[in-house]
Amino acid sequence: MPNNNHTDFQRFLLDNEQNPETDIILMKMLEDSASEDPVLEKEGFQTFALRSGLARRQRFQRWSRQLVGIAAALFIPAAILSFWALRKASDAQVSWIQVGTSYSETRSIDLPDGSTVLLQPCSRLYYPERFSGPERKVMLSGEAYLTVAKDERKHFIVSAGGVDVKVRGTRFHVSSFPESPEEEVALLEGSVEVRMQGQRGSILLVPGELLKYDRQAGRVEKRRFAANYYEEVLQAGGLQFNNEKLADIAALLTRHFGVRIVIEDQELSSERYYASFINGEDVDQILAALNTGNHFRISKKNDIYYISR
């Protein structure tokens, strides 16, 4: 990254220390830059703090326990620079709004242009109080079902992890959690163009097509699905697994039911399942249904579910 971008970004953080939008940027940096090595995390944070000039700022100190995943060379993720550039180019008077959900919680959000977002558990949505400029752009961390109001003059863009979904007016589902390497876009009506970080070009989806993107492996998969049934399950508040890894299913059940599930076999966690649940099934019923062939063993201790061979 050119040094002038570093300087401009540093100045932006310093000048907007008290601006809530800075929290959006810092949180997204945390999600995109997390490391599993605590030593590297600590060193990376210290380098970031010193080079940014924020090390002694009072407000920044409260981020010090969270912003430990910044790369030691002051790596600024592409998604953050995109959002920063959008923020610099937009009307400075426009405020950004953050809406989040906790375990087992969903929220319906009405956007300024008449679009609606059904935010799923443990998810966050960032959007401006009004859309200005040539695009309508929002940022998503988690899972959401969107119905976008048509506007031929302004594309609607959802930036979620490693994918950008570009539409004019349509209904679609997006799933992109920081802890999961796989991201999913399922189109129910209209058309969308999906761009993936690290990939050339984009992929156009038509109704009834689903795209899965493994951002770690750089693998893209597109296939057909029953759009009408898929939407019925979503609107009924049900759960559906479309060739999902057991590890991802366990994470989804954790978000929806607030439980903890531990898979003790690595190979088992990678096995994939197809299933739908629309009758208010609980965790025990869902796990039992997935285990109809007694392929794995389910035990429970101190409110923690353990899955093993």
PAZAPA-4460 file (N, C-alpha, C; in steps of 0.05 Angstrom, whole numbers, plus 32768, in hexadecimal, padded with zeros to 4 digits):
% residues 309
    n_x    n_y    n_z   ca_x   ca_y   ca_z    c_x    c_y    c_z   seq   type   mol
   8011   7FE8   8000   8000   8000   8000   8012   8019   8000     1      M     A
   800C   802D   7FF0   801C   8045   7FEF   801D   8053   800A     2      P     A
   8033   8061   800F   8035   806E   8029   8021   8085   802C     3      N     A
   8019   8092   8016   8006   80A8   8019   7FEB   809D   8023     4      N     A
   7FE4   8084   801C   7FCC   8078   8026   7FCE   8074   8044     5      N     A
   7FE5   806B   804D   7FEA   8067   806A   7FE6   8082   8078     6      H     A
   7FF2   8097   806D   7FF0   80B2   807A   7FD4   80BC   807A     7      T     A
   7FC6   80B9   8064   7FAA   80C2   8063   7F98   80B3   8076     8      D     A
   7F9D   8099   8077   7F8D   8088   8089   7F93   808F   80A6     9      F     A
   7FAC   8093   80AC   7FB3   809B   80C8   7FA6   80B6   80CF    10      Q     A
   7FA7   80C9   80BD   7F9A   80E3   80C2   7F7C   80E0   80C5    11      R     A
   7F70   80CE   80B5   7F53   80CA   80B8   7F4C   80C0   80D3    12      F     A
   7F5B   80AC   80DE   7F56   80A1   80F8   7F59   80B6   810E    13      L     A
   7F6E   80C6   810C   7F73   80DA   8120   7F5E   80F0   8120    14      L     A
   7F56   80F9   8108   7F43   810E   8106   7F27   8105   810E    15      D     A
   7F22   80EC   810C   7F07   80E1   8111   7F07   80CF   812A    16      N     A
   7F18   80D5   813D   7F1A   80C4   8154   7F00   80C1   8163    17      E     A
   7EF0   80D7   8165   7ED7   80D7   8173   7EBF   80D0   8162    18      Q     A
   7EC4   80CA   8148   7EAE   80C4   8136   7EA7   80A7   8138    19      N     A
   7E8E   80A0   813B   7E86   8084   813D   7E8D   8073   8125    20      P     A
   7E90   8081   810E   7E97   8072   80F5   7EB2   8065   80F8    21      E     A
   7EC4   8072   8108   7EDE   8066   810D   7EDC   804B   8119    22      T     A
   7EC8   8047   812A   7EC3   802D   8136   7EBD   8018   8121    23      D     A
   7EAE   8020   810D   7EA7   800E   80F7   7EC0   8004   80E9    24      I     A
   7ED2   8017   80E3   7EEB   8010   80D5   7EFC   7FFE   80E7    25      I     A
   7EFF   8005   8100   7F10   7FF6   8112   7F05   7FDA   8116    26      L     A
   7EEB   7FD7   8119   7EDF   7FBD   811D   7EE3   7FAB   8104    27      M     A
   7EE0   7FB7   80EC   7EE3   7FA8   80D4   7F00   7F9F   80D1    28      K     A
   7F13   7FB1   80D9   7F2F   7FAA   80D8   7F34   7F92   80EB    29      M     A
   7F27   7F92   8102   7F2B   7F7C   8115   7F21   7F62   8109    30      L     A
   7F0A   7F63   80FC   7EFF   7F4A   80F0   7F11   7F40   80DA    31      E     A
   7F1B   7F51   80C9   7F2A   7F49   80B1   7F47   7F43   80B6    32      D     A
   7F51   7F4A   80CE   7F6E   7F48   80D3   7F75   7F36   80EA    33      S     A
   7F61   7F28   80F5   7F66   7F18   810D   7F7A   7F02   8109    34      A     A
   7F8B   7EFE   811C   7FA0   7EE9   811B   7F9C   7ED5   8132    35      S     A
   7FA4   7EBC   812D   7FA2   7EA8   8142   7FBB   7EA9   8154    36      E     A
   7FCF   7EB8   814E   7FE8   7EB9   815D   7FE7   7ED2   816F    37      D     A
   7FE4   7ECF   818A   7FE1   7EE6   819C   7FFA   7EF7   819C    38      P     A
   8012   7EEB   8198   802A   7EFC   8198   802A   7F0E   8180    39      V     A
   8024   7F03   8168   8023   7F14   8150   800D   7F28   8152    40      L     A
   7FF7   7F21   815F   7FE1   7F34   8162   7FEA   7F4C   8173    41      E     A
   7FF7   7F46   8189   8000   7F5C   819B   8015   7F6E   818D    42      K     A
   8028   7F61   817F   803C   7F71   8171   802F   7F82   815B    43      E     A
   801D   7F76   814D   800F   7F84   8138   8000   7F9C   8142    44      G     A
   7FF2   7F98   8158   7FE3   7FAE   8163   7FF5   7FC5   816C    45      F     A
   800B   7FBE   817A   801D   7FD3   8183   8029   7FE3   816C    46      Q     A
   8030   7FD5   8156   803A   7FE3   813F   8025   7FF5   8133    47      T     A
   800D   7FEB   8131   7FF7   7FFB   8126   7FF2   8014   8137    48      F     A
   7FF2   8011   8151   7FED   8027   8163   8002   803D   8161    49      A     A
   801C   8034   815F   8031   8048   815E   8031   8056   8143    50      L     A
   802E   8047   812D   802F   8053   8113   8017   8065   810D    51      R     A
   8000   805E   8119   7FE8   806E   8114   7FE8   8088   8124    52      S     A
   7FF8   8089   8139   7FF8   80A1   814A   7FE2   80A0   815F    53      G     A
   7FD4   8089   8161   7FBD   8087   8173   7FC4   807A   818E    54      L     A
   7FDD   8072   8191   7FE5   8062   81A9   7FDE   8070   81C3    55      A     A
   7FDF   808B   81C3   7FDA   8099   81DC   7FBF   80A6   81DD    56      R     A
   7FAE   80A1   81CA   7F93   80AC   81C9   7F81   809D   81DC    57      R     A
   7F72   80AB   81ED   7F62   809F   8201   7F4D   808C   81F5    58      Q     A
   7F3F   8096   81E0   7F2A   8085   81D4   7F35   806C   81C7    59      R     A
   7F4D   806F   81BC   7F59   8058   81AE   7F61   8043   81C2    60      F     A
   7F67   804B   81DB   7F70   8037   81EE   7F5A   8022   81F4    61      Q     A
   7F41   802A   81F1   7F2C   8016   81F6   7F2A   8002   81E0    62      R     A
   7F37   8007   81C9   7F38   7FF4   81B3   7F50   7FE1   81B7    63      W     A
   7F62   7FE8   81C9   7F7B   7FD9   81CA   7F77   7FBC   81D1    64      S     A
   7F61   7FB5   81DE   7F5D   7F99   81E4   7F50   7F8A   81CD    65      R     A
   7F46   7F98   81B9   7F38   7F8C   81A3   7F49   7F8C   8189    66      Q     A
   7F56   7FA3   8185   7F65   7FA6   816C   7F81   7F9A   816E    67      L     A
   7F82   7F80   8172   7F9C   7F73   8175   7FA2   7F62   815C    68      V     A
   7F91   7F63   8147   7F96   7F53   8130   7FA1   7F62   8118    69      G     A
   7FA9   7F7C   811C   7FB3   7F8C   8106   7FCF   7F82   80FF    70      I     A
   7FD4   7F7E   80E6   7FEE   7F73   80DE   8005   7F86   80E6    71      A     A
   801C   7F7A   80EB   8033   7F8A   80F6   803C   7F9F   80E2    72      A     A
   8038   7F9B   80C9   8041   7FAF   80B5   802B   7FC3   80AF    73      A     A
   8018   7FC6   80C1   8002   7FD9   80BD   7FF2   7FD1   80A4    74      L     A
   7FEB   7FB8   80A2   7FDA   7FAF   808C   7FBE   7FB9   8090    75      F     A
   7FB3   7FC7   807B   7F98   7FD1   807C   7F88   7FC0   8068    76      I     A
   7F74   7FB0   8071   7F66   7F9E   805F   7F58   7FAE   8049    77      P     A
   7F55   7FA1   8032   7F49   7FAE   801A   7F2D   7FB7   8020    78      A     A
   7F1E   7FA7   8030   7F02   7FAE   8036   7F01   7FC8   8046    79      A     A
   7F15   7FCC   8058   7F15   7FE5   8068   7F1C   7FFD   8056    80      I     A
   7F30   7FFA   8045   7F37   8011   8034   7F20   8018   8021    81      L     A
   7F11   8004   8019   7EF9   8009   8008   7EE5   801A   8017    82      S     A
   7EE0   8012   8030   7ECC   8020   8040   7ED7   803C   8046    83      F     A
   7EF1   803E   804C   7EFD   8058   8052   7EFA   806B   803A    84      W     A
   7F01   8060   8022   7EFE   8070   800A   7EE2   8079   8005    85      A     A
   7ECF   8067   800B   7EB3   806E   8008   7EAC   8085   801C    86      L     A
   7EB6   8082   8034   7EB0   8096   8048   7EBB   80B1   8041    87      R     A
   7ED4   80B2   8036   7EE1   80CB   802F   7ED2   80D8   8017    88      K     A
   7EC8   80C8   8005   7EBA   80D3   7FED   7E9E   80DB   7FF3    89      A     A
   7E92   80D2   8009   7E76   80D7   800F   7E73   80F2   801E    90      S     A
   7E5A   80FA   8021   7E53   8112   8030   7E5C   810E   804D    91      D     A
   7E6C   8121   8057   7E76   811E   8072   7E60   811F   8087    92      A     A
   7E49   812B   8080   7E33   812D   8093   7E23   8114   8095    93      Q     A
   7E27   8100   8084   7E18   80E7   8086   7E23   80D5   809C    94      V     A
   7E12   80CD   80AE   7E1A   80BC   80C4   7E15   809F   80BD    95      S     A
   7E26   808D   80C7   7E22   8071   80C2   7E16   8064   80DA    96      W     A
   7E04   8051   80D5   7DF5   8044   80EA   7DFE   8027   80EC    97      I     A
   7E01   801D   8104   7E08   8001   8109   7DF1   7FF3   8117    98      Q     A
   7DE9   7FDC   810C   7DD4   7FCC   8119   7DDF   7FB0   811C    99      V     A
   7DDC   7FA5   8134   7DE6   7F8A   8139   7DD2   7F79   8147   100      G     A
   7DD6   7F5F   8145   7DC5   7F4B   8153   7DD6   7F39   8164   101      T     A
   7DC9   7F2E   8179   7DD7   7F1C   818A   7DCE   7EFF   8185   102      S     A
   7DD5   7EED   8196   7DCD   7ED1   8193   7DAE   7ECF   8192   103      Y     A
   7DA4   7EBF   8180   7D87   7EB9   817D   7D76   7ED1   8175   104      S     A
   7D83   7EE7   816D   7D74   7F00   8167   7D75   7F06   8149   105      E     A
   7D5E   7F0E   813E   7D5D   7F18   8123   7D51   7F34   8124   106      T     A
   7D58   7F44   8110   7D4D   7F60   810F   7D47   7F67   80F2   107      R     A
   7D30   7F75   80EE   7D29   7F7F   80D4   7D31   7F9D   80D3   108      S     A
   7D3F   7FA5   80BE   7D4A   7FC0   80BC   7D40   7FCC   80A2   109      I     A
   7D35   7FE4   80A4   7D2C   7FF3   808C   7D42   8007   8085   110      D     A
   7D4D   8005   806D   7D62   8017   8064   7D56   8030   8058   111      L     A
   7D66   8045   8055   7D5C   805F   804C   7D50   805F   8030   112      P     A
   7D57   804C   8020   7D4C   804B   8004   7D34   8039   8002   113      D     A
   7D2A   802E   8018   7D13   801D   8017   7D1A   7FFF   8016   114      G     A
   7D33   7FF9   8014   7D3C   7FDD   8016   7D39   7FD3   8032   115      S     A
   7D36   7FB8   8035   7D34   7FAC   8050   7D49   7F96   8053   116      T     A
   7D51   7F93   806C   7D65   7F7F   8073   7D5B   7F70   808B   117      V     A
   7D5A   7F55   8089   7D54   7F44   809F   7D6E   7F39   80AA   118      L     A
   7D78   7F45   80BF   7D92   7F3E   80CB   7D90   7F26   80DD   119      L     A
   7DA1   7F12   80D8   7DA0   7EF9   80E7   7DB1   7EFB   8100   120      Q     A
   7DB0   7EE6   8112   7DBE   7EE7   812B   7DDC   7EEC   8128   121      P     A
   7DE8   7EFB   813C   7E04   7F00   813D   7E0F   7F0D   8124   122      C     A
   7E00   7F20   811A   7E08   7F2E   8101   7E08   7F4C   8106   123      S     A
   7E16   7F5B   80F4   7E17   7F78   80F6   7E14   7F84   80DA   124      R     A
   7E05   7F9A   80D9   7E01   7FA8   80C0   7E08   7FC5   80C4   125      L     A
   7E18   7FD1   80B1   7E1F   7FED   80B2   7E13   7FFA   8099   126      Y     A
   7E05   8010   809D   7DF9   801E   8086   7DF7   803C   808C   127      Y     A
   7DF6   804E   8078   7DF5   806B   807C   7DD8   8073   8082   128      P     A
   7DD5   8089   8090   7DBA   8093   8096   7DAC   809C   807D   129      E     A
   7DBB   80A2   8068   7DB0   80A7   804E   7DC5   80A0   8039   130      R     A
   7DBC   8096   8022   7DCF   808F   800D   7DD5   80A7   7FFC   131      F     A
   7DEF   80AE   7FF9   7DF8   80C3   7FE8   7E0D   80B8   7FD6   132      S     A
   7E12   80C6   7FC0   7E25   80BD   7FAC   7E19   80AA   7F99   133      G     A
   7E2A   809D   7F88   7E1F   808D   7F72   7E17   8071   7F7A   134      P     A
   7E1C   8068   7F93   7E16   804D   7F9B   7E07   804D   7FB6   135      E     A
   7DF9   8037   7FBB   7DED   8031   7FD5   7DFD   801A   7FE1   136      R     A
   7E0E   8020   7FF4   7E20   800C   7FFE   7E1C   8007   801C   137      K     A
   7E1B   7FEE   8024   7E19   7FE6   8040   7E2E   7FD1   8045   138      V     A
   7E35   7FCD   805F   7E49   7FB9   8067   7E3B   7FA5   8079   139      M     A
   7E41   7F8B   8074   7E35   7F76   8084   7E4A   7F63   808F   140      L     A
   7E47   7F5D   80A9   7E58   7F48   80B5   7E44   7F34   80C1   141      S     A
   7E41   7F1D   80B4   7E2E   7F0A   80BE   7E1B   7F01   80A8   142      G     A
   7E01   7EFF   80AF   7DEE   7EF3   809C   7DD5   7F05   809B   143      E     A
   7DCA   7F08   8082   7DB3   7F19   807E   7DA4   7F11   8065   144      A     A
   7D8A   7F16   8066   7D78   7F13   804F   7D70   7F2F   8046   145      Y     A
   7D75   7F37   802D   7D71   7F52   8024   7D5C   7F54   800E   146      L     A
   7D4B   7F67   8010   7D39   7F6F   7FFA   7D3F   7F8B   7FF2   147      T     A
   7D4B   7F8E   7FDA   7D56   7FA8   7FD2   7D42   7FB7   7FC0   148      V     A
   7D3D   7FD1   7FC7   7D2C   7FE2   7FB7   7D3A   7FE8   7F9D   149      A     A
   7D2A   7FE8   7F87   7D36   7FEE   7F6D   7D3D   800B   7F6A   150      K     A
   7D54   8010   7F5E   7D5D   802B   7F58   7D71   8028   7F41   151      D     A
   7D68   802D   7F28   7D79   8029   7F11   7D91   803C   7F11   152      E     A
   7D90   8051   7F20   7DA6   8064   7F20   7DBC   805D   7F34   153      R     A
   7DB5   804E   7F49   7DC9   8047   7F5D   7DC9   802A   7F63   154      K     A
   7DE0   801D   7F5E   7DE3   8001   7F66   7DE3   7FFF   7F84   155      H     A
   7DDA   7FE9   7F8E   7DDB   7FE2   7FAB   7DF1   7FCE   7FAE   156      F     A
   7E03   7FD3   7FC1   7E1A   7FC1   7FC5   7E1B   7FB9   7FE2   157      I     A
   7E1E   7F9F   7FE6   7E22   7F94   8001   7E3F   7F8A   8002   158      V     A
   7E4F   7F96   8014   7E6A   7F8E   8018   7E6B   7F7C   8030   159      S     A
   7E72   7F62   802C   7E71   7F4F   8042   7E8A   7F3D   8041   160      A     A
   7E9D   7F42   8052   7EB5   7F31   8053   7EC4   7F32   8039   161      G     A
   7EC6   7F1B   802C   7ED5   7F19   8013   7EC5   7F1C   7FFA   162      G     A
   7EAB   7F24   7FFC   7E9A   7F28   7FE5   7E8D   7F43   7FE5   163      V     A
   7E88   7F4D   7FCD   7E77   7F65   7FC8   7E60   7F5C   7FB6   164      D     A
   7E47   7F60   7FBF   7E30   7F59   7FAF   7E23   7F72   7FA4   165      V     A
   7E22   7F74   7F8A   7E18   7F8C   7F7C   7DFD   7F86   7F6F   166      K     A
   7DE8   7F97   7F75   7DCD   7F92   7F6B   7DC0   7FAD   7F64   167      V     A
   7DAA   7FAB   7F56   7D99   7FC2   7F51   7D7F   7FC0   7F61   168      R     A
   7D73   7FA9   7F61   7D5B   7FA4   7F70   7D55   7F87   7F70   169      G     A
   7D55   7F7A   7F87   7D54   7F5D   7F88   7D50   7F53   7FA5   170      T     A
   7D4D   7F39   7FA7   7D4B   7F2C   7FC2   7D60   7F16   7FC3   171      R     A
   7D71   7F17   7FD8   7D86   7F04   7FDA   7D8F   7F00   7FF7   172      F     A
   7D9F   7EEB   7FFB   7DA8   7EE4   8016   7DC6   7EE3   8016   173      H     A
   7DD2   7EEF   802A   7DF0   7EF0   802C   7DF8   7EE5   8048   174      V     A
   7E0C   7ED4   8048   7E18   7ECB   8061   7E36   7ECE   8060   175      S     A
   7E41   7EDD   8073   7E5E   7EE3   8073   7E66   7EE9   8090   176      S     A
   7E70   7ED4   809D   7E79   7ED7   80B9   7E98   7ED6   80BA   177      F     A
   7EA4   7EE8   80C9   7EC2   7EE9   80CA   7ECF   7ECE   80D2   178      P     A
   7EC1   7EBE   80E3   7ECD   7EA5   80EC   7ECA   7E8E   80D8   179      E     A
   7EB9   7E92   80C3   7EB5   7E7D   80AF   7EC3   7E84   8095   180      S     A
   7ED3   7E72   8089   7EE0   7E78   8070   7ECE   7E79   8058   181      P     A
   7EB5   7E6E   805B   7EA3   7E6D   8045   7E8E   7E83   8046   182      E     A
   7E89   7E90   8030   7E75   7EA4   802E   7E60   7E9B   8019   183      E     A
   7E47   7EA4   801D   7E32   7E9A   800B   7E20   7EB0   8002   184      E     A
   7E18   7EB0   7FE9   7E04   7EC2   7FDE   7DF0   7EB1   7FCF   185      V     A
   7DD6   7EB4   7FD7   7DC1   7EA5   7FCA   7DAD   7EB9   7FBF   186      A     A
   7DA7   7EB7   7FA5   7D95   7ECA   7F97   7D79   7EBE   7F95   187      L     A
   7D66   7ECE   7F9E   7D4A   7EC5   7F9D   7D3A   7ED3   7F87   188      L     A
   7D41   7EEC   7F81   7D33   7EFB   7F6C   7D45   7F11   7F61   189      E     A
   7D43   7F16   7F47   7D53   7F2B   7F3A   7D6E   7F21   7F31   190      G     A
   7D83   7F30   7F34   7D9E   7F28   7F2C   7DB2   7F36   7F3D   191      S     A
   7DC8   7F29   7F43   7DDE   7F35   7F52   7DF8   7F2F   7F45   192      V     A
   7E0C   7F40   7F49   7E27   7F3C   7F40   7E39   7F3A   7F58   193      E     A
   7E47   7F24   7F5B   7E57   7F1F   7F72   7E75   7F21   7F6B   194      V     A
   7E83   7F33   7F79   7EA0   7F36   7F76   7EAD   7F2B   7F8F   195      R     A
   7EC3   7F1C   7F8B   7ED0   7F0F   7FA1   7EED   7F18   7FA3   196      M     A
   7EF6   7F1F   7FBB   7F11   7F27   7FBF   7F25   7F11   7FB7   197      Q     A
   7F39   7F19   7FA8   7F4D   7F05   7F9F   7F44   7EF6   7F86   198      G     A
   7F2D   7EFD   7F7A   7F23   7EF0   7F62   7F21   7F05   7F4C   199      Q     A
   7F26   7EFD   7F33   7F22   7F0F   7F1D   7F05   7F0F   7F14   200      R     A
   7EFC   7F26   7F0B   7EE1   7F28   7F00   7ECC   7F25   7F15   201      G     A
   7EB4   7F1E   7F0D   7E9D   7F1B   7F1F   7E8C   7F04   7F14   202      S     A
   7E79   7EFC   7F24   7E66   7EE6   7F1D   7E4A   7EF0   7F1E   203      I     A
   7E3B   7EED   7F09   7E1F   7EF5   7F08   7E0D   7EDE   7F11   204      L     A
   7DFB   7EE3   7F23   7DE8   7ECF   7F2C   7DCC   7ED5   7F22   205      L     A
   7DBD   7EC0   7F1C   7DA1   7EC3   7F15   7D90   7EB5   7F2A   206      V     A
   7D76   7EBA   7F2C   7D66   7EAE   7F42   7D69   7E90   7F43   207      P     A
   7D6C   7E86   7F5B   7D70   7E69   7F5F   7D8D   7E60   7F5D   208      G     A
   7D9F   7E73   7F5D   7DBC   7E6C   7F5D   7DC8   7E75   7F78   209      E     A
   7DDA   7E64   7F81   7DE8   7E69   7F9B   7E06   7E68   7F96   210      L     A
   7E14   7E7B   7FA1   7E31   7E7C   7F9F   7E3E   7E78   7FBA   211      L     A
   7E51   7E66   7FBB   7E62   7E63   7FD4   7E7E   7E6B   7FCD   212      K     A
   7E8A   7E7B   7FDE   7EA6   7E84   7FDA   7EB6   7E7D   7FF2   213      Y     A
   7ECA   7E6C   7FEF   7EDD   7E65   8004   7EF5   7E79   8001   214      D     A
   7EF5   7E8D   8012   7F09   7EA2   800E   7F25   7E99   8016   215      R     A
   7F28   7E84   8026   7F42   7E7A   802D   7F4E   7E6A   8016   216      Q     A
   7F3E   7E59   800A   7F48   7E48   7FF4   7F45   7E56   7FD9   217      A     A
   7F36   7E6D   7FD8   7F31   7E7A   7FBF   7F1F   7E6B   7FAC   218      G     A
   7F0E   7E59   7FB8   7EFD   7E48   7FA8   7EE1   7E53   7FA6   219      R     A
   7ED6   7E53   7F8D   7EBB   7E5D   7F88   7EAA   7E46   7F7E   220      V     A
   7E92   7E44   7F89   7E7F   7E2F   7F80   7E64   7E3C   7F7B   221      E     A
   7E58   7E36   7F65   7E3D   7E40   7F5E   7E2B   7E28   7F57   222      K     A
   7E12   7E28   7F63   7E00   7E12   7F5D   7DE3   7E1C   7F5F   223      R     A
   7DD1   7E0B   7F56   7DB4   7E12   7F57   7DA8   7E09   7F72   224      R     A
   7D93   7E16   7F79   7D84   7E0E   7F91   7D66   7E16   7F8D   225      F     A
   7D55   7E0B   7F9E   7D38   7E10   7F9C   7D32   7E2B   7FAA   226      A     A
   7D31   7E41   7F9A   7D2F   7E5C   7FA5   7D15   7E5F   7FB5   227      A     A
   7CFF   7E55   7FAB   7CE5   7E59   7FB9   7CE6   7E4C   7FD5   228      N     A
   7CEF   7E33   7FD7   7CF1   7E26   7FF0   7D05   7E33   8003   229      Y     A
   7D1B   7E3C   7FF7   7D30   7E49   8007   7D25   7E62   8014   230      Y     A
   7D15   7E72   8005   7D09   7E8A   8010   7CF4   7E84   8025   231      E     A
   7CE5   7E6F   8021   7CD1   7E67   8035   7CDE   7E60   8050   232      E     A
   7CF4   7E52   804F   7D02   7E4C   8068   7D0D   7E65   8075   233      V     A
   7D18   7E77   8066   7D22   7E90   8071   7D0C   7EA0   807E   234      L     A
   7CF6   7EA3   8070   7CE0   7EB4   807A   7CD2   7EA7   8092   235      Q     A
   7CD4   7E8C   8094   7CC8   7E7E   80AB   7CDB   7E7E   80C3   236      A     A
   7CF3   7E8A   80C0   7D06   7E89   80D6   7D13   7E6E   80DA   237      G     A
   7D12   7E5D   80C5   7D1E   7E43   80C7   7D3B   7E43   80C1   238      G     A
   7D47   7E2B   80C1   7D63   7E28   80BB   7D66   7E14   80A4   239      L     A
   7D79   7E19   8092   7D7E   7E07   807C   7D9C   7E06   8077   240      Q     A
   7DA5   7DED   8071   7DC1   7DE8   806C   7DC4   7DDD   8050   241      F     A
   7DD2   7DEC   803F   7DD5   7DE5   8023   7DF2   7DDD   801E   242      N     A
   7DF8   7DC3   8022   7E13   7DBA   801F   7E26   7DC8   8032   243      N     A
   7E1D   7DCA   804C   7E2D   7DD9   8060   7E3E   7DC6   8070   244      E     A
   7E56   7DCF   8077   7E67   7DC0   8089   7E5B   7DBE   80A5   245      K     A
   7E60   7DA8   80B2   7E55   7DA4   80CD   7E60   7DBA   80E0   246      L     A
   7E79   7DC3   80DB   7E84   7DD9   80EC   7E74   7DF2   80E8   247      A     A
   7E6C   7DF9   80D0   7E5C   7E11   80CB   7E40   7E0E   80D6   248      D     A
   7E35   7DF6   80D4   7E1A   7DF1   80E0   7E1B   7DF5   80FE   249      I     A
   7E31   7DEB   810B   7E34   7DEF   8128   7E35   7E0D   812F   250      A     A
   7E44   7E1C   811E   7E46   7E39   8123   7E2B   7E47   8120   251      A     A
   7E1C   7E3E   810C   7E01   7E4A   8108   7DEF   7E44   811F   252      L     A
   7DEF   7E2B   8129   7DDE   7E23   813F   7DE6   7E33   8158   253      L     A
   7E00   7E38   815B   7E09   7E48   8172   7DFE   7E64   8171   254      T     A
   7DFE   7E71   8159   7DF3   7E8C   8156   7DD5   7E8C   815B   255      R     A
   7DC7   7E78   8151   7DA9   7E79   8152   7D9F   7E70   816D   256      H     A
   7DAD   7E5F   817B   7DA3   7E54   8195   7DB4   7E5C   81AD   257      F     A
   7DCA   7E69   81A9   7DDB   7E72   81BF   7DE7   7E5B   81CE   258      G     A
   7DED   7E45   81C0   7DF9   7E2D   81CD   7E16   7E2B   81C3   259      V     A
   7E25   7E19   81D1   7E40   7E13   81C8   7E42   7DF7   81BE   260      R     A
   7E4D   7DF3   81A7   7E50   7DD9   819B   7E6D   7DD4   8194   261      I     A
   7E78   7DBE   819E   7E94   7DB7   8199   7E96   7D9E   8188   262      V     A
   7EA3   7DA0   8171   7EA7   7D89   8160   7EC3   7D7E   8165   263      I     A
   7EC5   7D66   816F   7EDE   7D5B   8179   7EEE   7D4D   8163   264      E     A
   7EE3   7D49   814B   7EF0   7D3C   8136   7EF2   7D4E   811E   265      D     A
   7F0B   7D54   8115   7F10   7D67   8100   7F03   7D5E   80E5   266      Q     A
   7F05   7D45   80DF   7EF9   7D3B   80C6   7EDB   7D3D   80C7   267      E     A
   7ED0   7D38   80DD   7EB3   7D3A   80E0   7EA9   7D56   80DC   268      L     A
   7EB9   7D6A   80E5   7EB0   7D86   80E3   7EAF   7D8F   80C6   269      S     A
   7EBD   7D81   80B3   7EBD   7D88   8097   7EA8   7D7A   8087   270      S     A
   7E9A   7D67   8092   7E85   7D59   8084   7E6D   7D6C   807F   271      E     A
   7E60   7D69   8068   7E4B   7D7B   805F   7E30   7D6F   8060   272      R     A
   7E1B   7D81   8063   7E00   7D77   8067   7DEC   7D89   8058   273      Y     A
   7DD6   7D7C   804F   7DBF   7D8A   8044   7DA8   7D85   8057   274      Y     A
   7D9B   7D9B   8060   7D84   7D97   8072   7D75   7DB2   8075   275      A     A
   7D5B   7DB0   807B   7D4B   7DC8   8081   7D3A   7DC3   809A   276      S     A
   7D36   7DD7   80AA   7D26   7DD5   80C2   7D13   7DEE   80C4   277      F     A
   7CF9   7DE9   80C3   7CE6   7DFF   80C2   7CD0   7DFD   80D8   278      I     A
   7CD3   7DEA   80EA   7CBE   7DE5   80FE   7CC7   7DEC   811A   279      N     A
   7CDA   7DFE   811C   7CE3   7E07   8137   7CF3   7DF3   8146   280      G     A
   7D02   7DE2   8137   7D12   7DCD   8144   7D28   7DDA   8156   281      E     A
   7D2E   7DCD   816C   7D43   7DD7   817E   7D5D   7DCA   8176   282      D     A
   7D72   7DD0   8185   7D8D   7DC6   817F   7D8E   7DA7   8180   283      V     A
   7D82   7D9C   8194   7D82   7D7E   8197   7D75   7D71   817F   284      D     A
   7D5E   7D7C   8177   7D50   7D70   8160   7D5F   7D73   8146   285      Q     A
   7D6C   7D8A   8142   7D7B   7D8E   812A   7D94   7D7C   8129   286      I     A
   7DA2   7D7A   813E   7DBA   7D68   813F   7DB2   7D4B   813B   287      L     A
   7D9C   7D43   8147   7D92   7D28   8144   7D8A   7D22   8127   288      A     A
   7D7D   7D36   811A   7D75   7D32   80FE   7D8E   7D30   80EC   289      A     A
   7DA3   7D3F   80F2   7DBB   7D3D   80E2   7DC9   7D23   80E6   290      L     A
   7DC4   7D16   80FC   7DD1   7CFD   8104   7DBF   7CE5   8101   291      N     A
   7DAE   7CE6   80ED   7D9B   7CD0   80E9   7DA9   7CB5   80E4   292      T     A
   7DC0   7CB5   80D9   7DCF   7C9C   80D4   7DE2   7C95   80EA   293      G     A
   7DE0   7CA3   8101   7DF2   7C9F   8118   7E0F   7CA1   810F   294      N     A
   7E14   7CB6   80FE   7E2F   7CBA   80F4   7E42   7CC6   8108   295      H     A
   7E36   7CD4   811B   7E47   7CE0   8131   7E39   7CDD   814B   296      F     A
   7E47   7CE3   8160   7E3D   7CE1   817C   7E39   7CFC   8188   297      R     A
   7E22   7D00   8195   7E1B   7D1A   81A1   7E1A   7D16   81BF   298      I     A
   7E29   7D26   81CE   7E27   7D26   81EB   7E25   7D43   81F5   299      S     A
   7E1C   7D46   820D   7E18   7D61   8218   7E21   7D61   8235   300      K     A
   7E32   7D75   823B   7E3D   7D78   8256   7E3F   7D95   825C   301      K     A
   7E34   7D9E   8273   7E35   7DBA   827B   7E2B   7DCD   8265   302      N     A
   7E15   7DC5   8259   7E08   7DD5   8243   7E19   7DD8   822B   303      D     A
   7E2D   7DC7   8227   7E3E   7DC7   820F   7E39   7DAD   8200   304      I     A
   7E34   7DAF   81E6   7E30   7D98   81D5   7E4B   7D8F   81C9   305      Y     A
   7E50   7D75   81CB   7E68   7D69   81C0   7E61   7D56   81AA   306      Y     A
   7E6D   7D59   8193   7E68   7D47   817C   7E82   7D38   8176   307      I     A
   7E81   7D1E   8175   7E98   7D0E   8170   7E90   7CF6   815F   308      S     A
   7EA4   7CE6   8156   7E9F   7CCE   8146   7E90   7CBA   8157   309      R     A
***
